[in-house]
Amino acid sequence: MAKLSLDLLVQARMLAWREPRRPKDANLRRSVSASYYALFHFLIEECTLLTIGTAHNRVRLRQFAGRAFVHGKMKAVCEEFVKTTPRDLLEPFWQSLHVPSIPDVRILAENFIALQQQRHAADYNLSRRFKRHEANRAVDLAQEAFDAWRRLKRRHTELALLFALALMLWPGLGGR
Protein backbone atom coordinates (compact mmCIF):
# COMPACT_ATOMS: atom_id res chain seq x y z
CA MET A 1 0.00 0.00 0.00
CA ALA A 2 1.37 3.40 -0.99
CA LYS A 3 1.98 5.91 1.76
CA LEU A 4 -0.25 8.97 1.84
CA SER A 5 2.79 11.24 1.86
CA LEU A 6 4.12 9.83 -1.41
CA ASP A 7 0.69 10.04 -3.04
CA LEU A 8 0.43 13.69 -1.97
CA LEU A 9 3.87 14.47 -3.39
CA VAL A 10 2.92 12.86 -6.72
CA GLN A 11 -0.35 14.80 -6.68
CA ALA A 12 1.48 18.07 -5.97
CA ARG A 13 3.79 17.54 -8.96
CA MET A 14 0.86 16.58 -11.19
CA LEU A 15 -1.14 19.67 -10.19
CA ALA A 16 1.84 21.95 -10.90
CA TRP A 17 2.01 20.64 -14.47
CA ARG A 18 -1.68 19.94 -15.12
CA GLU A 19 -2.10 22.76 -17.65
CA PRO A 20 0.96 22.97 -19.91
CA ARG A 21 0.54 26.61 -20.96
CA ARG A 22 -1.54 28.67 -18.54
CA PRO A 23 -1.76 26.94 -15.19
CA LYS A 24 -4.84 27.63 -13.13
CA ASP A 25 -4.17 29.40 -9.89
CA ALA A 26 -6.33 26.84 -8.05
CA ASN A 27 -4.10 23.97 -9.23
CA LEU A 28 -0.92 25.82 -8.28
CA ARG A 29 -2.36 26.61 -4.83
CA ARG A 30 -3.40 22.99 -4.31
CA SER A 31 0.06 21.89 -5.45
CA VAL A 32 1.74 24.07 -2.81
CA SER A 33 -0.70 22.87 -0.17
CA ALA A 34 -0.25 19.20 -1.15
CA SER A 35 3.54 19.62 -0.95
CA TYR A 36 3.25 20.80 2.65
CA TYR A 37 0.83 18.03 3.55
CA ALA A 38 3.10 15.47 1.91
CA LEU A 39 5.90 16.51 4.28
CA PHE A 40 3.53 16.77 7.27
CA HIS A 41 2.24 13.21 6.76
CA PHE A 42 5.70 11.91 5.88
CA LEU A 43 7.04 13.12 9.21
CA ILE A 44 4.11 11.60 11.09
CA GLU A 45 4.59 8.27 9.29
CA GLU A 46 8.34 8.22 9.77
CA CYS A 47 8.37 9.45 13.37
CA THR A 48 5.75 6.97 14.51
CA LEU A 49 7.55 4.13 12.72
CA LEU A 50 10.79 5.13 14.44
CA THR A 51 9.30 5.52 17.92
CA ILE A 52 6.52 2.90 17.97
CA GLY A 53 8.07 0.32 15.67
CA THR A 54 7.32 -1.19 12.29
CA ALA A 55 5.45 -4.35 13.32
CA HIS A 56 2.07 -4.87 11.68
CA ASN A 57 0.40 -5.31 15.07
CA ARG A 58 1.45 -1.74 15.95
CA VAL A 59 -0.50 -0.02 13.17
CA ARG A 60 -3.21 1.21 15.52
CA LEU A 61 -0.61 2.44 18.02
CA ARG A 62 1.15 4.39 15.24
CA GLN A 63 -2.19 5.87 14.16
CA PHE A 64 -2.95 6.79 17.77
CA ALA A 65 0.48 8.43 18.20
CA GLY A 66 0.04 10.24 14.88
CA ARG A 67 -2.84 12.19 16.38
CA ALA A 68 -0.38 13.90 18.76
CA PHE A 69 1.29 15.87 15.95
CA VAL A 70 0.19 19.52 15.80
CA HIS A 71 1.05 21.78 12.86
CA GLY A 72 2.06 24.86 14.89
CA LYS A 73 3.99 22.85 17.46
CA MET A 74 5.88 21.03 14.70
CA LYS A 75 6.89 24.40 13.30
CA ALA A 76 8.05 25.47 16.79
CA VAL A 77 10.21 22.33 17.01
CA CYS A 78 11.69 23.07 13.60
CA GLU A 79 12.46 26.63 14.69
CA GLU A 80 14.37 25.22 17.67
CA PHE A 81 16.36 22.84 15.47
CA VAL A 82 17.65 25.63 13.23
CA LYS A 83 19.02 27.58 16.20
CA THR A 84 22.66 27.39 17.21
CA THR A 85 21.61 27.54 20.84
CA PRO A 86 18.25 25.94 21.66
CA ARG A 87 16.05 26.44 24.68
CA ASP A 88 17.12 24.76 27.92
CA LEU A 89 15.05 21.64 27.35
CA LEU A 90 16.99 20.67 24.21
CA GLU A 91 20.37 22.14 25.17
CA PRO A 92 21.83 18.91 26.67
CA PHE A 93 21.53 17.22 23.27
CA TRP A 94 23.06 19.97 21.13
CA GLN A 95 26.72 19.21 21.84
CA SER A 96 26.47 15.45 22.32
CA LEU A 97 24.54 14.96 19.06
CA HIS A 98 26.39 17.77 17.18
CA VAL A 99 23.04 19.25 16.12
CA PRO A 100 24.34 22.55 14.67
CA SER A 101 26.81 20.73 12.40
CA ILE A 102 24.34 18.26 10.84
CA PRO A 103 23.00 19.82 7.62
CA ASP A 104 20.19 17.29 7.16
CA VAL A 105 18.36 18.32 10.33
CA ARG A 106 18.61 21.97 9.25
CA ILE A 107 17.29 21.16 5.73
CA LEU A 108 14.42 19.19 7.21
CA ALA A 109 13.48 21.92 9.69
CA GLU A 110 13.90 24.86 7.31
CA ASN A 111 11.91 23.17 4.56
CA PHE A 112 9.07 22.33 6.93
CA ILE A 113 8.90 25.97 8.08
CA ALA A 114 9.02 27.30 4.52
CA LEU A 115 6.38 24.88 3.27
CA GLN A 116 4.04 25.66 6.16
CA GLN A 117 4.33 29.39 5.42
CA GLN A 118 3.72 28.77 1.71
CA ARG A 119 0.75 26.55 2.49
CA HIS A 120 -0.80 29.31 4.59
CA ALA A 121 -0.34 31.75 1.71
CA ALA A 122 -1.78 29.27 -0.80
CA ASP A 123 -4.79 28.44 1.34
CA TYR A 124 -5.61 31.84 2.84
CA ASN A 125 -4.05 34.73 0.89
CA LEU A 126 -6.40 35.08 -2.06
CA SER A 127 -4.82 38.35 -3.17
CA ARG A 128 -1.62 36.50 -4.07
CA ARG A 129 -1.19 34.75 -7.42
CA PHE A 130 1.07 31.73 -7.62
CA LYS A 131 3.46 30.88 -10.43
CA ARG A 132 4.32 27.41 -11.67
CA HIS A 133 7.92 27.76 -10.52
CA GLU A 134 6.66 28.39 -6.95
CA ALA A 135 4.58 25.23 -7.01
CA ASN A 136 7.52 23.26 -8.41
CA ARG A 137 9.80 24.72 -5.75
CA ALA A 138 7.37 23.60 -3.04
CA VAL A 139 7.43 20.05 -4.44
CA ASP A 140 11.24 20.18 -4.51
CA LEU A 141 11.38 21.41 -0.88
CA ALA A 142 9.21 18.51 0.24
CA GLN A 143 11.36 16.01 -1.69
CA GLU A 144 14.56 17.53 -0.25
CA ALA A 145 13.10 17.15 3.24
CA PHE A 146 12.16 13.50 2.57
CA ASP A 147 15.72 12.82 1.43
CA ALA A 148 17.25 14.72 4.36
CA TRP A 149 15.17 12.69 6.83
CA ARG A 150 16.27 9.41 5.23
CA ARG A 151 19.93 10.43 5.46
CA LEU A 152 19.48 11.69 9.02
CA LYS A 153 17.85 8.44 10.09
CA ARG A 154 20.63 6.39 8.47
CA ARG A 155 23.64 8.46 9.58
CA HIS A 156 22.50 10.06 12.86
CA THR A 157 19.97 7.71 14.42
CA GLU A 158 19.94 9.33 17.86
CA LEU A 159 19.39 12.79 16.40
CA ALA A 160 16.56 11.45 14.21
CA LEU A 161 14.99 9.92 17.31
CA LEU A 162 15.33 13.19 19.24
CA PHE A 163 13.73 15.10 16.36
CA ALA A 164 10.91 12.54 16.12
CA LEU A 165 10.23 12.65 19.86
CA ALA A 166 10.32 16.45 19.89
CA LEU A 167 7.79 16.63 17.04
CA MET A 168 5.52 14.19 18.82
CA LEU A 169 5.86 15.47 22.39
CA TRP A 170 6.26 19.23 21.88
CA PRO A 171 2.63 20.04 22.69
CA GLY A 172 3.40 18.92 26.25
CA LEU A 173 7.05 19.94 26.41
CA GLY A 174 7.05 23.22 24.54
CA GLY A 175 6.09 25.37 27.48
CA ARG A 176 8.67 23.91 29.87
C-alpha positions in Angstrom: 0.0 0.0 0.0 1.4 3.4 -1.0 2.0 5.9 1.8 -0.2 9.0 1.8 2.8 11.2 1.9 4.1 9.8 -1.4 0.7 10.0 -3.0 0.4 13.7 -2.0 3.9 14.5 -3.4 2.9 12.9 -6.7 -0.4 14.8 -6.7 1.5 18.1 -6.0 3.8 17.5 -9.0 0.9 16.6 -11.2 -1.1 19.7 -10.2 1.8 21.9 -10.9 2.0 20.6 -14.5 -1.7 19.9 -15.1 -2.1 22.8 -17.7 1.0 23.0 -19.9 0.5 26.6 -21.0 -1.5 28.7 -18.5 -1.8 26.9 -15.2 -4.8 27.6 -13.1 -4.2 29.4 -9.9 -6.3 26.8 -8.1 -4.1 24.0 -9.2 -0.9 25.8 -8.3 -2.4 26.6 -4.8 -3.4 23.0 -4.3 0.1 21.9 -5.5 1.7 24.1 -2.8 -0.7 22.9 -0.2 -0.3 19.2 -1.2 3.5 19.6 -0.9 3.2 20.8 2.6 0.8 18.0 3.6 3.1 15.5 1.9 5.9 16.5 4.3 3.5 16.8 7.3 2.2 13.2 6.8 5.7 11.9 5.9 7.0 13.1 9.2 4.1 11.6 11.1 4.6 8.3 9.3 8.3 8.2 9.8 8.4 9.5 13.4 5.8 7.0 14.5 7.6 4.1 12.7 10.8 5.1 14.4 9.3 5.5 17.9 6.5 2.9 18.0 8.1 0.3 15.7 7.3 -1.2 12.3 5.4 -4.3 13.3 2.1 -4.9 11.7 0.4 -5.3 15.1 1.5 -1.7 15.9 -0.5 0.0 13.2 -3.2 1.2 15.5 -0.6 2.4 18.0 1.1 4.4 15.2 -2.2 5.9 14.2 -2.9 6.8 17.8 0.5 8.4 18.2 0.0 10.2 14.9 -2.8 12.2 16.4 -0.4 13.9 18.8 1.3 15.9 16.0 0.2 19.5 15.8 1.1 21.8 12.9 2.1 24.9 14.9 4.0 22.8 17.5 5.9 21.0 14.7 6.9 24.4 13.3 8.0 25.5 16.8 10.2 22.3 17.0 11.7 23.1 13.6 12.5 26.6 14.7 14.4 25.2 17.7 16.4 22.8 15.5 17.6 25.6 13.2 19.0 27.6 16.2 22.7 27.4 17.2 21.6 27.5 20.8 18.2 25.9 21.7 16.1 26.4 24.7 17.1 24.8 27.9 15.1 21.6 27.3 17.0 20.7 24.2 20.4 22.1 25.2 21.8 18.9 26.7 21.5 17.2 23.3 23.1 20.0 21.1 26.7 19.2 21.8 26.5 15.4 22.3 24.5 15.0 19.1 26.4 17.8 17.2 23.0 19.2 16.1 24.3 22.5 14.7 26.8 20.7 12.4 24.3 18.3 10.8 23.0 19.8 7.6 20.2 17.3 7.2 18.4 18.3 10.3 18.6 22.0 9.2 17.3 21.2 5.7 14.4 19.2 7.2 13.5 21.9 9.7 13.9 24.9 7.3 11.9 23.2 4.6 9.1 22.3 6.9 8.9 26.0 8.1 9.0 27.3 4.5 6.4 24.9 3.3 4.0 25.7 6.2 4.3 29.4 5.4 3.7 28.8 1.7 0.7 26.5 2.5 -0.8 29.3 4.6 -0.3 31.8 1.7 -1.8 29.3 -0.8 -4.8 28.4 1.3 -5.6 31.8 2.8 -4.0 34.7 0.9 -6.4 35.1 -2.1 -4.8 38.3 -3.2 -1.6 36.5 -4.1 -1.2 34.7 -7.4 1.1 31.7 -7.6 3.5 30.9 -10.4 4.3 27.4 -11.7 7.9 27.8 -10.5 6.7 28.4 -6.9 4.6 25.2 -7.0 7.5 23.3 -8.4 9.8 24.7 -5.7 7.4 23.6 -3.0 7.4 20.0 -4.4 11.2 20.2 -4.5 11.4 21.4 -0.9 9.2 18.5 0.2 11.4 16.0 -1.7 14.6 17.5 -0.3 13.1 17.2 3.2 12.2 13.5 2.6 15.7 12.8 1.4 17.2 14.7 4.4 15.2 12.7 6.8 16.3 9.4 5.2 19.9 10.4 5.5 19.5 11.7 9.0 17.8 8.4 10.1 20.6 6.4 8.5 23.6 8.5 9.6 22.5 10.1 12.9 20.0 7.7 14.4 19.9 9.3 17.9 19.4 12.8 16.4 16.6 11.4 14.2 15.0 9.9 17.3 15.3 13.2 19.2 13.7 15.1 16.4 10.9 12.5 16.1 10.2 12.7 19.9 10.3 16.5 19.9 7.8 16.6 17.0 5.5 14.2 18.8 5.9 15.5 22.4 6.3 19.2 21.9 2.6 20.0 22.7 3.4 18.9 26.3 7.1 19.9 26.4 7.0 23.2 24.5 6.1 25.4 27.5 8.7 23.9 29.9 
